[in-house]
Amino acid sequence: MSLYLKALGHLPTGNQHINAAMEVFVKAAIMPGFSELIIIVNPTKEVTREKLLSITMPWLYAPWPDAQRKGIAEIEVEGDTLRVLLAELSEQYKQANVDFELINPRIDDLDSDYDVLVNGKNYVTLPNGLDAKLRDDDEVKVKILWRWDG
Amino acid sequence: MLDQSELARYNRQLVIPDFGEEGQRKLKSARILIVGVGGLGCASATYLTAAGVGHVTLADFDIVELSDLNRQILYWEEDIGEKKVMAAQRKLSKLNPAVEITPIFTKITEENVFSIIDGSQVVVDGLDNMATRLVINSACVKQKIPYIYGGVSRLRGMTTTIIPGKTPCLACVYPEGVRGLGVLGITPALIANLQALEAIKLIIGHSPSLAGRLLLFNGDDMKFRIYDIKRNESCKICSSVSLH
């Protein structure tokens, strides 16, 4: 049985990015990887955890504890841009008491603790950056960045 | 036994109920290796020496440069051009002459890493790149030596305590990141002192708080976050290592 979770939170009003995308919905299959989230947008094929058997950050399941058995959570997002998807993810983590604020409100851009790839390309190379529209089967990866300087 | 001078020097920590003279004696007989004596290593070395760790080994191959002085607090202008490990040894020996400071001026490689970590009870990370951290991580896992990772950039930092056979190692998580982003000196000092605290707890037999937990510090919004992390069952470095 597949798990289906509808977005629980309401995104804040007054955000032009979100308002512009109202009444457009995408479904997203979410798979925690090693230290990353892998998200398949409107998947047209079955999403599996092939090659991702191990999970080193179990807290990535926090908003969707029932999904741990299957390894994949499914959510519905109101809007079709990368920004809306990331905002919705952060909101669902927040409701699960996990601080996973992907978009830094101070800079209105991706926080420096993370990196985001869409189909293997860094989001900054997309024509509209965070406001890029997502398409069916797009693979979005949210990576947690480690710190290497000393 | 602690002598009168030691009882006076360490008085403030001796009165901590679950530390006491027994904890101080364990520190006195401890051997800690600090790999990399930059922003992180200067701070952890200072506080571990001040706390009375008996033997501190410093490994680094850099010389002191002017651009180090915003964060590497063991070095002053007069030390520019000197080997970091030698300048650090001199300062630390003045801070606490009872502590044996051993400088190793070398670049850590897969070839020499085992001789460098040999005999250490704990390895404290003061490095500035992923590649050398993975070399240290692998060697510590093989030798079953606890390794306390710390890394920083800008106003952010993170740390976790790796107990071979028990917690995830650095290779478990396929870590990715970027170096050379800049560092505000306070950030490595803060992370390094958390590392030093974890090292002291390991030495005196208290459970390290960050074993299997990744602490992230964000100096922009002054938040600390702690995430649980698990071993990667198929990790090429640590999956075959167990406690028994």
Interface residues (C-beta under 8 A of the other chain):
Chain A: F34 S35 L53 S54 I55 T56 M57 P58 W59 D99 N104 R106 S112 D113 D115 K143 L145 W146 R147 W148 D149 G150
Chain B: G36 G38 G39 L40 G41 D125 G126 L127 D128 N129 M130 R133 G150 G151 V152 S153 R154 R156 G157 M158 P168 C172 V173 Y174 P175 E176 G177 V178 R179 G180 L181 G182 V183 P188 L216 N218 D220 K223 R225 Y227 D228 I229 K230 R231 N232 E233 S234 C235
